[in-house]
Amino acid sequence: MNWFKQQLANVAGTQEPEYGASAIQPVTQQTPQYTELTTSDLRWRDVGGTNVETAIFYFMTDDGHTALAQIIYSSVAGVHTTAQFNTKIFDHFGPGQHLWCSDPLTNFGFDEEKTGFFADNLALELSASGDSYTLKSAVNDSCLVNLTVKREAPGFQAGKDGTSYFGTDPKQPWGSIFHSFWPRCSVTGVIRIEAKDKTEAKEYNLKGQALYIKALQGMKPHHAAARWNFVDFASPTYSAVLMEFTTPPSYGNTTVSIGSISKQGELLYAGPTTAKHVESKPDLECSWPEPKRVLFEWNGTGTDGKPFSASIEGDLPQRTDRVDVLSHIPGFIKSIVGGVSGARPFIYQFSTKEHFKLKVGDVEEPGQLFMEATFISETTETTPASSLEMPTTFKPIFRAHSSPGKGKGIGNVYRQRRRKLAKDNILAISKASIRKLARRGGIRRIQGEFYDEARAAIKAYLTSVLHRIVRILESDGPMNEVETLHRETVQKTRKVVKVEDVVFALKGLGRTIYGFGWYDSGVEPVATRTSRVSLLDDEDEDDSDSGHEENVDESSDESSIVG
């Protein structure tokens, strides 16, 4: 069954089996502790298969602005390759109002040495001396980039090759995560924002400090990591960087954390780090614990062979931004990535030039900090790898209310759905329902075996939803604050899962199902009422796979299988 689940995960992006911590070989276990970069380490790898390779620059200007520029080169199964150029200027339109430009690249490729990247109207070039990059872009007429980034301290990668490997056989890994860093850089040049929609043109002089990171994820992102922490700190004397990820339960919730402390011309420390969210507050809109107070530590052996210690601790200011990653991708892909896999990625971004000090030994120095806390999927629960079937202990718990005419949501459609859920549990996922979801993604013809795979994947997702509900209602163990708040509003001894429990769990997963997306408000939108097609109605459709083109169903997304 693990083999089947792994194959389904490879194709559909569903959760992987639970291999345990032994199936990841963290870069922090390699020797030596770090390696200084050479020119060959800066090459684009272009490894094929499914991977995402990025080159990203973070900028902290002398006049207090924060910005970033990123090239993303991605491949799906080595067949479909795309490239994207992203720029972001924080607070461009005012506090909390950022300028974000994301543009697809055409005719992209590498130079002969693979240290440079080119596309129509874009060039990233490494100097002959190997210590500076020039980045020029006119891909977006409204956002013109002309920058030079010069390395001011040695570049490094953790361990011998900067890579954590995934797989039960270390000699034949099936996935990887790689990072290399230029931890302290200077930047000169401008980003010019052209006038548009009554907005005045503005030119940003980016003179200041920069950080350059080269990264590669050689597997599906939500399979590799469930959470990320990232820190970029710059002061007149020091630069600090921290990069941490925690795997999903598939790999034992393993945390891999690396980083460095550097100053002009010198790398002081490079190796393991720790990141702690000392205090968090539940974000009720997306059910993730937003960090409020943090502690970051760089402890170990310094580059001089002596004990080294540095830390940053303090209360975070109001978040600068919260990025819903799935909101930027097509709806059908969002349904597969977020619904079937259980991923609901949000990035919490914080930028401040006032609140934090870096303590190196006994010396403290204030500086500018940029931080990201990324939540992708749960790290404490997983669908049992031994079976995709619903555990038998859950069957008597998940049932309809005994009285069909009471409670919220009264109406024929609600009662029909309720009886359907009670009668068939999660097993009645019809071909018509799967076809409807596929048609929304523009798919007209479906091979017969796809139905079984899709049904298994959706069933696994629904099982994880019910796991979440039962854990909220029955567990006495530790839970996050959002779940605790919900549990306190229900009867502790109640054994019937009500619709509001399902809605809460799905909302926490960033999903809606069976048209209940509007349920907790108590008011169904008119558009939903007039266009809704329920799963019960789907079963009346012809299940034959004739191959004839069908009219695309334009009904509300809230009536789809996975939202």
C-alpha positions in Angstrom: 0.0 0.0 0.0 2.9 2.3 0.7 4.0 1.8 -3.0 0.6 2.7 -4.3 0.4 5.8 -2.1 3.9 6.9 -3.2 2.9 6.5 -6.9 -0.2 8.5 -6.3 1.8 11.1 -4.5 4.2 11.3 -7.4 1.5 11.8 -9.9 -1.2 13.8 -8.0 0.9 15.5 -5.3 -1.1 13.8 -2.5 0.5 13.1 0.9 3.3 10.6 1.0 3.5 7.5 3.2 5.0 8.0 6.6 8.7 6.9 6.1 10.0 8.5 9.3 13.0 10.6 10.0 15.4 7.9 8.7 14.3 8.8 5.2 15.9 12.2 5.2 19.7 12.9 5.4 20.0 16.5 6.7 22.8 18.7 5.5 23.6 19.5 9.1 24.9 15.9 9.5 27.5 16.3 6.8 31.2 17.1 7.4 32.7 19.6 7.2 30.3 22.0 8.9 30.4 24.3 5.9 32.2 24.8 2.6 33.2 28.1 1.0 31.8 28.6 -2.5 33.7 28.5 -5.7 32.6 29.7 -9.1 31.5 26.1 -10.0 29.1 26.1 -7.0 27.2 29.1 -8.5 26.2 27.2 -11.6 22.5 26.6 -12.4 22.0 22.8 -12.0 19.1 22.2 -14.4 18.7 18.7 -13.0 15.5 17.6 -14.8 12.6 15.8 -13.2 10.3 17.8 -11.0 12.2 20.6 -9.4 12.2 24.4 -8.7 15.5 26.3 -8.9 15.7 29.9 -7.8 18.1 32.8 -7.6 16.9 35.4 -5.2 18.2 38.8 -4.0 17.0 40.5 -0.8 17.7 44.3 -0.6 17.9 46.5 2.5 18.6 50.1 1.3 20.4 52.9 3.2 17.1 54.9 3.2 15.1 52.0 4.9 13.4 50.3 2.0 13.1 46.5 1.6 12.8 44.8 -1.7 13.5 41.5 -3.5 14.1 40.2 -7.0 13.8 36.5 -7.9 14.3 34.3 -10.9 12.4 31.0 -10.8 13.2 28.1 -13.1 10.9 25.2 -12.7 10.4 21.8 -14.3 7.5 19.3 -14.0 8.7 15.8 -14.7 11.4 17.1 -17.0 8.7 17.7 -19.6 7.3 21.1 -19.0 9.8 23.9 -18.1 8.9 27.5 -17.2 10.6 30.6 -15.9 9.3 33.6 -14.0 10.8 36.9 -12.8 9.4 38.4 -9.6 10.1 41.7 -8.0 8.6 43.1 -4.8 9.0 46.6 -3.2 7.5 46.7 0.3 5.3 49.7 1.2 5.5 51.2 -2.3 2.0 52.6 -2.2 2.1 53.3 1.6 2.3 51.1 4.8 1.2 47.6 4.0 0.6 48.4 0.3 3.3 46.6 -1.7 4.3 46.6 -5.4 4.4 43.0 -6.7 5.4 42.2 -10.3 5.5 38.6 -11.5 6.2 38.0 -15.2 6.7 34.9 -17.2 9.9 34.7 -19.2 10.3 33.6 -22.8 13.3 32.2 -24.7 15.1 31.6 -21.4 18.4 29.7 -20.9 21.9 29.7 -19.5 25.3 30.9 -20.7 28.0 28.4 -21.6 29.3 28.2 -18.0 25.8 28.0 -16.6 26.6 30.8 -14.1 24.4 33.3 -16.0 20.7 33.2 -16.9 19.1 34.9 -19.9 15.7 35.5 -21.3 14.0 38.0 -23.6 14.6 41.4 -21.9 16.4 39.9 -18.9 20.0 39.0 -18.0 21.7 37.8 -14.8 25.5 37.7 -15.3 28.3 36.7 -13.0 31.4 38.9 -13.4 34.7 37.4 -14.6 36.1 37.7 -11.1 33.2 35.7 -9.7 32.4 38.2 -6.9 29.5 40.2 -8.4 26.3 39.8 -10.3 24.5 42.3 -12.6 20.8 42.0 -13.0 18.9 43.8 -15.7 15.3 43.4 -16.6 12.8 45.2 -18.9 10.4 42.2 -18.9 7.7 44.4 -17.3 7.5 47.9 -18.8 6.2 49.2 -15.5 9.1 47.8 -13.5 12.6 48.3 -14.9 15.6 46.8 -13.0 19.3 47.6 -13.3 21.3 46.4 -10.3 24.8 45.3 -9.4 25.3 43.1 -6.3 28.9 42.6 -5.0 29.9 40.0 -2.5 31.5 41.5 0.6 32.1 38.3 2.6 32.9 34.7 1.6 30.0 32.7 0.2 29.2 29.4 1.7 27.0 26.3 1.6 26.3 24.1 4.6 28.1 20.7 4.8 30.1 19.4 1.9 27.5 20.2 -0.8 24.7 22.3 0.8 22.1 19.6 0.2 19.6 17.6 2.3 18.6 14.3 0.6 15.2 12.5 0.8 14.8 8.7 0.3 14.9 5.4 2.1 18.2 4.5 0.3 20.8 7.3 0.9 22.7 6.1 -2.3 19.6 6.7 -4.4 17.7 9.7 -3.1 14.4 10.6 -4.7 14.4 14.3 -3.6 16.6 17.0 -2.3 16.8 20.6 -0.9 19.8 22.7 -1.7 20.9 26.2 -0.5 24.0 28.3 -1.0 24.5 31.9 0.2 26.4 35.1 -0.4 25.5 36.3 3.2 26.8 39.8 3.0 26.7 41.9 -0.2 26.5 45.5 -1.3 24.1 46.7 -3.9 24.0 49.7 -6.2 21.6 50.6 -9.0 17.9 51.4 -9.4 14.4 49.9 -9.8 12.3 52.3 -11.8 8.5 52.1 -11.4 6.8 53.7 -14.4 3.6 55.7 -14.1 0.4 53.6 -14.4 -3.2 53.9 -13.5 -2.7 57.5 -12.2 0.3 56.4 -10.1 3.3 58.6 -10.4 6.6 57.2 -11.7 9.2 56.5 -9.0 12.8 55.5 -9.0 14.3 53.6 -6.1 18.0 53.9 -5.4 18.8 50.6 -3.9 22.2 51.5 -2.5 22.6 49.5 0.6 23.1 45.9 1.7 22.0 42.7 0.0 21.7 38.9 0.4 21.9 36.4 -2.4 20.6 32.9 -2.1 20.7 30.1 -4.7 18.3 27.3 -4.0 16.9 24.1 -5.5 14.0 21.9 -4.4 14.3 18.6 -6.2 10.8 17.4 -5.4 7.3 18.7 -4.9 7.5 21.6 -2.5 4.8 20.3 -0.1 6.4 16.9 0.0 9.7 18.5 1.1 8.6 20.9 3.7 5.6 21.7 5.9 7.0 24.9 7.4 9.8 27.4 6.8 11.6 30.1 8.7 13.8 32.6 7.0 15.7 35.6 8.6 17.8 38.3 6.9 19.4 40.8 9.3 21.8 43.6 8.3 23.6 46.1 10.6 26.6 48.3 9.9 29.0 45.7 11.2 27.2 42.3 10.9 25.0 40.3 8.6 23.0 37.3 9.8 21.0 34.8 7.7 18.9 31.8 8.8 17.1 29.2 6.7 15.1 26.5 8.3 12.5 24.0 7.1 10.5 21.3 8.9 9.4 18.2 6.9 5.9 16.9 6.9 5.1 13.8 9.0 6.2 11.7 6.0 9.8 12.4 7.1 9.2 12.5 10.8 8.6 16.3 11.2 12.4 16.7 10.9 13.8 20.2 11.3 16.9 21.3 9.3 18.2 24.7 10.2 21.3 26.5 8.8 22.7 30.0 8.7 25.6 32.3 9.2 27.0 35.4 10.8 29.4 37.5 8.8 31.0 40.9 8.6 33.0 42.9 6.1 35.4 40.4 4.4 34.9 37.7 6.9 32.7 34.7 7.6 32.4 34.3 11.4 30.1 31.4 11.6 28.3 29.0 9.2 26.4 26.0 10.4 23.4 24.8 12.4 20.9 27.3 13.8 17.7 27.3 15.7 14.5 29.3 15.2 11.7 29.5 17.8 8.3 31.2 17.8 8.3 32.0 21.5 4.8 33.4 21.3 2.1 33.0 18.6 -1.4 34.2 18.1 -4.1 32.3 16.1 -4.8 33.9 12.7 -8.6 33.2 12.6 -8.7 33.9 8.9 -6.5 31.0 7.8 -6.0 29.0 11.1 -2.2 29.3 11.3 -0.4 30.5 14.4 1.1 33.8 13.5 4.4 34.4 15.3 4.5 37.4 17.7 7.8 36.9 19.6 10.8 35.1 18.1 14.2 33.8 19.1 16.9 33.0 16.6 20.2 31.5 17.7 23.6 30.7 16.0 25.5 28.4 18.3 28.4 26.1 17.5 31.9 26.2 16.4 33.0 29.4 14.6 35.1 29.5 11.5 38.2 30.1 13.7 37.5 26.8 15.5 36.4 28.5 18.7 32.9 28.4 20.4 30.6 30.9 18.8 27.3 32.3 20.0 24.9 34.9 18.5 21.2 35.6 18.9 18.3 37.8 17.9 15.2 38.0 20.2 12.2 40.2 20.4 8.6 41.0 19.7 7.6 41.2 16.1 5.9 44.3 14.8 2.7 44.2 12.9 3.2 41.9 9.9 4.2 43.5 6.7 2.3 41.1 4.5 0.5 37.8 4.5 0.8 36.0 1.2 -1.8 33.4 0.2 0.4 31.3 -2.2 -2.5 29.4 -3.8 -4.3 32.6 -4.7 -1.8 33.2 -7.4 -2.3 29.9 -9.3 -5.2 28.6 -11.5 -8.3 27.2 -9.7 -8.0 23.6 -11.0 -4.3 23.4 -9.9 -5.3 25.0 -6.6 -7.9 22.2 -6.1 -5.3 19.5 -6.7 -2.5 21.1 -4.7 -4.5 22.4 -1.8 -7.4 20.0 -1.7 -6.0 16.6 -2.4 -2.5 17.2 -0.8 -3.9 19.1 2.2 -1.4 22.0 1.5 -2.6 25.5 2.3 0.6 27.7 2.1 0.7 31.1 3.6 3.8 33.3 4.1 3.9 35.8 6.9 6.4 38.5 6.2 7.8 41.0 8.7 10.2 43.9 8.0 11.5 46.4 10.5 14.5 48.6 11.0 13.9 49.5 14.6 12.9 46.5 16.8 15.8 44.1 16.8 19.5 43.8 17.8 22.0 41.1 17.0 24.0 39.9 19.9 27.4 38.5 19.0 29.1 37.3 22.2 28.7 40.3 24.5 28.3 42.8 21.7 24.8 44.1 20.6 24.2 46.0 17.5 20.8 47.2 16.1 19.9 46.6 12.5 17.3 46.0 9.9 15.4 42.7 9.8 13.4 40.9 7.2 11.7 37.6 8.3 9.4 35.1 6.7 7.4 32.4 8.5 5.8 30.0 6.0 3.1 27.4 6.8 2.3 24.8 4.2 0.7 21.8 5.9 0.2 20.3 9.3 3.2 18.8 11.0 1.5 16.8 13.8 -1.0 14.6 12.0 -1.0 12.4 8.9 -3.2 9.9 7.0 -2.3 6.4 8.0 0.2 5.0 5.5 -1.2 1.5 5.9 -4.6 2.2 4.5 -6.5 4.7 2.5 -9.8 3.4 4.0 -11.6 5.3 6.7 -10.6 3.9 10.2 -13.5 1.8 11.5 -13.5 3.7 14.8 -14.6 6.8 13.0 -17.7 5.3 11.4 -20.1 5.7 14.3 -18.8 9.2 15.0 -19.5 10.6 11.6 -23.3 10.5 11.2 -26.2 12.8 10.4 -28.3 14.6 13.0 -31.1 12.4 14.3 -33.7 15.0 13.6 -33.9 16.0 10.0 -35.8 19.2 10.4 -33.8 21.1 13.0 -30.7 23.3 13.1 -29.1 25.6 10.7 -28.9 24.9 7.0 -32.5 23.7 6.8 -33.7 23.0 3.3 -34.1 20.2 0.9 -30.6 20.4 -0.5 -29.1 20.4 3.0 -31.2 17.5 4.1 -30.3 15.5 1.0 -26.6 16.1 1.5 -26.9 15.2 5.1 -28.6 11.9 4.4 -26.0 11.2 1.6 -23.1 11.7 4.0 -24.8 9.6 6.7 -25.6 6.7 4.2 -22.4 6.6 2.2 -19.8 8.2 4.5 -17.0 9.3 2.2 -17.2 6.4 -0.2 -19.7 7.8 -2.7 -17.5 9.9 -4.9 -19.1 9.5 -8.3 -17.6 9.6 -11.7 -19.8 12.5 -12.6 -18.4 14.5 -9.6 -14.8 13.8 -10.8 -15.7 14.7 -14.3 -17.1 18.0 -13.1 -13.9 18.9 -11.3 -11.9 17.9 -14.4 -14.0 20.0 -16.7 -13.4 23.0 -14.6 -9.7 22.5 -15.4 -10.4 22.3 -19.1 -10.1 18.5 -19.3 -12.5 17.0 -21.8 -11.5 13.3 -21.9 -10.6 11.1 -19.0 -9.1 7.6 -19.1 -11.0 5.0 -17.1 -8.2 4.3 -14.6 -8.0 8.0 -13.6 -11.3 7.6 -11.7 -9.9 5.1 -9.3 -6.8 7.2 -8.7 -8.8 10.4 -8.2 -11.3 8.7 -6.0 -8.5 7.3 -3.8 -6.8 10.7 -3.6 -10.0 12.5 -2.7 -10.9 9.9 -0.2 -7.5 10.2 1.5 -8.0 14.0 1.7 -11.5 13.6 3.2 -10.1 11.1 5.7 -7.6 13.7 6.9 -10.4 16.2 7.3 -12.3 13.8 9.6 -9.1 13.0 11.5 -8.9 16.7 12.2 -12.5 17.0 13.3 -12.4 14.1 15.7 -9.1 15.3 17.1 -10.6 18.7 17.9 -13.7 17.1 19.5 -12.2 14.3 21.5 -8.5 15.0 22.1 -7.4 16.2 25.5 -3.8 16.7 24.3 -2.1 19.9 23.2 -3.7 21.8 20.3 -3.2 25.1 18.6 -5.2 28.0 19.9 -7.6 28.2 17.0 -8.7 24.6 17.5 -9.0 25.1 21.2 -11.3 28.1 20.7 -13.6 25.9 18.5 -13.5 23.0 20.9 -14.6 25.3 23.7 -17.7 26.3 21.8 -19.0 22.8 21.4 -20.2 20.2 23.9 -17.1 18.2 25.0 -19.0 15.0 25.2 -20.7 15.3 21.9 -20.1 12.4 19.5 -22.0 13.7 16.5 -20.0 15.7 14.0 -22.1 18.6 12.9 -21.9 20.7 9.8 -20.2 23.5 11.6 -17.4 21.2 12.6 -16.9 20.2 9.0 -16.9 23.8 7.9 -14.4 24.7 10.6 -12.0 21.9 9.7 -12.2 22.7 6.0 -11.8 26.4 6.6 -8.7 25.5 8.6 -7.4 23.6 5.6 -8.3 26.4 3.3 -11.0 24.4 1.5 -14.8 24.3 1.1 -16.8 21.2 0.2 -20.3 20.2 -0.8 -21.4 23.9 -1.1 -20.9 24.6 2.7 -18.5 27.4 2.1 -21.1 30.0 3.0 -22.6 27.9 5.9 -20.9 29.6 8.8 -22.2 33.0 7.8 -25.8 31.6 7.6 -26.4 33.5 4.4 -26.0 31.7 1.1 -25.0 34.1 -1.8 -27.6 34.5 -4.5 -25.2 33.4 -7.2 -24.5 30.2 -5.3 -28.2 29.5 -4.8 -29.0 29.9 -8.5 -26.0 28.1 -9.9 -25.3 25.4 -7.4 -25.2 21.8 -8.6 -25.0 19.4 -5.7 -23.2 16.0 -5.7 -26.6 14.4 -5.3 -27.6 16.0 -8.6 -24.4 14.8 -10.2 -25.4 11.1 -9.6 -28.3 11.6 -11.9 -25.8 12.3 -14.8 -24.8 9.7 -17.3 -21.6 8.0 -16.0 -20.7 6.7 -19.4 -17.2 7.7 -20.8 -18.3 8.4 -24.3 -15.6 10.9 -25.1 -18.0 13.4 -26.5 -17.3 17.0 -25.5 -19.5 18.3 -22.8 -20.5 21.9 -21.9 -18.2 23.3 -19.2 -19.9 23.6 -15.9 -19.7 27.2 -14.8 -21.3 26.7 -11.4 -19.7 28.1 -8.2 -16.4 26.6 -7.1 -18.0 26.1 -3.7 -20.0 23.1 -5.0 -16.9 21.3 -6.2 -15.5 18.2 -4.6 -12.5 19.9 -2.9 -13.5 23.5 -3.2 
